[in-house]
Amino acid sequence: MKKLLLVVLSLLLAFSLTAATQNKNSNKNSNGSTSSNKPANASRKPIFRATADQIKQAQAILKQRSFYNGEQTGKLDANTRDGLKKYQQAEGLKVTGTLNKVTLEKMGVALTDKQKVM
């Protein structure tokens, strides 16, 4: 009877140590640091966003160059993105279809102070 009790207690101890070890490992992320409340993309730079006025100016420039035939809405819609891709390709820029800092500078559109430091 004492042997049975000793075996049961030994198994119980072994299972609790295994569970504790697994719990400790599950609190670490893939790079080995402990988990925290930081978002996964905390090291990313801020996202560059063009203002509505800058989009309107860009649409006017794209229209003058015949890359865009829509209205100056100040919204970055599918037609504006298509025009931006054509403009970027014609100017030798990276073709993204987005109104990024490089594209705005190439168009001569003024950047905000916040955009200048990005």
C-alpha positions in Angstrom: 0.0 0.0 0.0 2.9 2.4 0.8 4.4 1.6 -2.6 1.2 2.5 -4.4 0.9 5.8 -2.5 4.5 6.6 -3.3 4.0 5.9 -7.0 0.8 8.0 -7.2 2.6 10.9 -5.4 5.6 10.6 -7.7 3.4 10.7 -10.8 1.4 13.6 -9.5 4.7 15.5 -8.8 6.0 14.7 -12.3 2.7 15.9 -14.0 2.7 19.2 -12.0 6.3 19.9 -13.0 5.6 19.2 -16.6 2.6 21.5 -16.5 4.5 24.2 -14.9 7.3 24.0 -17.5 4.8 24.1 -20.4 3.1 27.1 -18.8 6.4 28.9 -18.5 7.3 28.2 -22.1 3.9 29.4 -23.4 4.5 32.8 -21.9 7.3 33.4 -24.3 7.0 34.5 -27.9 9.0 33.3 -30.9 12.0 35.4 -30.2 12.4 34.2 -26.6 11.3 37.3 -24.8 8.4 37.3 -22.4 5.0 38.4 -23.7 3.8 41.9 -22.9 1.0 44.2 -23.8 2.9 45.9 -26.7 1.3 45.5 -30.1 3.2 43.2 -32.5 4.0 46.1 -34.9 5.3 48.6 -32.2 8.6 49.0 -34.1 6.9 50.1 -37.3 7.2 53.7 -38.5 4.1 55.9 -38.6 2.0 55.5 -41.8 2.4 58.3 -44.3 -1.0 59.7 -45.2 -1.8 62.4 -47.8 -4.3 65.1 -46.8 -7.5 65.6 -48.8 -6.0 68.9 -50.2 -2.9 67.1 -51.3 -5.0 64.4 -53.0 -6.9 67.2 -54.8 -3.7 68.8 -56.0 -2.4 65.4 -57.2 -5.6 64.7 -59.0 -5.3 68.1 -60.8 -1.7 67.3 -61.8 -2.7 63.8 -63.0 -5.5 65.3 -65.0 -3.2 67.8 -66.7 -0.9 64.9 -67.6 -3.8 62.8 -68.9 -3.3 60.1 -66.3 -6.6 60.8 -64.6 -10.0 61.9 -66.0 -12.1 62.1 -62.9 -13.1 64.9 -60.6 -10.9 66.5 -57.9 -12.6 64.8 -55.0 -9.8 64.7 -52.5 -10.4 60.9 -52.1 -7.9 58.3 -53.1 -10.2 56.1 -55.2 -9.5 53.4 -57.7 -9.2 55.8 -60.7 -6.8 58.0 -58.8 -4.7 55.0 -57.8 -4.6 53.9 -61.5 -3.5 57.4 -62.5 -0.8 57.4 -59.8 0.5 54.2 -61.1 0.8 55.6 -64.6 2.4 58.8 -63.3 4.9 56.8 -61.1 5.9 54.6 -64.0 6.3 57.6 -66.3 8.5 59.4 -63.8 10.6 56.4 -62.9 9.3 56.1 -59.4 8.4 52.9 -57.5 4.9 52.0 -58.8 2.7 51.7 -55.8 -0.5 53.5 -56.7 -0.3 55.4 -53.4 0.3 59.0 -52.8 3.5 58.6 -50.8 6.1 61.2 -49.8 8.3 60.6 -52.9 5.4 61.0 -55.3 4.2 64.2 -53.7 7.7 65.7 -53.8 8.1 64.7 -57.4 4.7 66.4 -58.2 5.8 69.5 -56.3 3.0 69.3 -53.8 3.9 70.8 -50.5 4.2 68.5 -47.5 3.0 69.2 -44.0 5.6 69.6 -41.2 4.6 66.2 -39.8 5.1 64.6 -43.3 8.5 66.2 -43.7 10.0 64.4 -40.7 8.6 61.0 -41.7 
